[in-house]
Amino acid sequence: MPVVDEIREKLEQAFAPERLEVVNESHRHKGHAGDDGSGESHFHVTIRAGALAGMSRVGRHRAIHTALGPELIGRIHALGLTVEA
């Protein structure tokens, strides 16, 4: 399964978001640090979910990383997050 689909699936299960966009930005980092040649190293997530409301910025980021799990996070070089209120 592509990493973008894994990210989407895990975040949907954890937060039932009203909005979720997962973009593979790996092509923008080709040849740069962290590019492992897989084409699946850099991602950006935009999410709006009631489950994240009321958390601090750090708390939201921690919750997202926890939902993705250490195995998936370990395969990603960069994960940009935009959490909408």
C-alpha positions in Angstrom: 0.0 0.0 0.0 1.4 3.5 -0.8 2.5 5.5 2.2 0.0 8.2 1.3 -2.9 5.7 1.7 -1.4 4.4 5.0 -1.3 7.9 6.4 -4.9 8.6 5.2 -6.2 5.3 6.6 -4.6 5.7 10.1 -5.8 9.3 10.4 -9.3 8.5 9.4 -9.5 5.7 11.9 -8.0 7.8 14.7 -9.8 11.1 14.2 -12.8 10.7 11.8 -11.8 14.1 10.3 -14.2 16.5 8.6 -11.4 17.3 6.2 -8.3 15.3 5.4 -5.8 16.0 2.6 -2.6 14.0 2.3 -0.1 15.1 -0.3 3.1 13.3 -1.4 5.6 16.1 -1.8 8.6 13.8 -2.4 9.1 14.9 -6.0 9.9 18.4 -4.6 12.8 17.0 -2.6 14.4 14.8 -5.2 18.2 14.6 -4.6 18.0 16.5 -1.3 18.6 15.2 2.2 16.2 12.5 3.2 15.3 11.5 -0.4 15.7 7.7 -0.3 14.8 7.4 -3.9 11.4 5.7 -3.1 9.3 8.7 -4.0 7.6 8.3 -0.6 9.7 10.3 1.8 8.1 13.8 2.2 4.4 14.4 2.9 2.1 17.2 3.9 -1.2 16.6 5.8 -4.0 19.1 6.2 -6.6 17.9 8.7 -9.7 19.3 10.5 -11.1 17.0 13.2 -13.1 17.7 16.3 -10.9 15.2 18.2 -8.0 17.6 17.8 -9.9 20.7 18.9 -8.9 22.2 22.2 -5.4 20.7 22.0 -2.3 22.8 21.9 -0.3 22.9 18.7 2.2 20.5 20.2 -0.5 18.3 21.5 -2.1 18.0 18.1 1.2 17.1 16.5 1.9 14.5 19.1 -1.6 13.0 18.7 -1.1 12.7 14.9 2.3 11.2 15.3 0.9 8.7 17.8 -1.9 7.8 15.4 0.5 7.1 12.6 2.7 5.0 14.9 6.5 4.6 15.1 6.8 2.1 12.2 5.2 4.5 9.7 6.8 7.6 11.1 10.2 5.9 10.9 9.7 5.5 7.1 8.9 9.1 6.5 11.7 11.7 6.3 9.4 14.8 6.5 5.8 15.3 7.6 4.4 18.8 7.3 1.1 19.3 9.3 -1.6 21.9 8.9 -4.3 21.4 11.6 -7.3 23.5 11.0 -9.5 24.8 13.8 
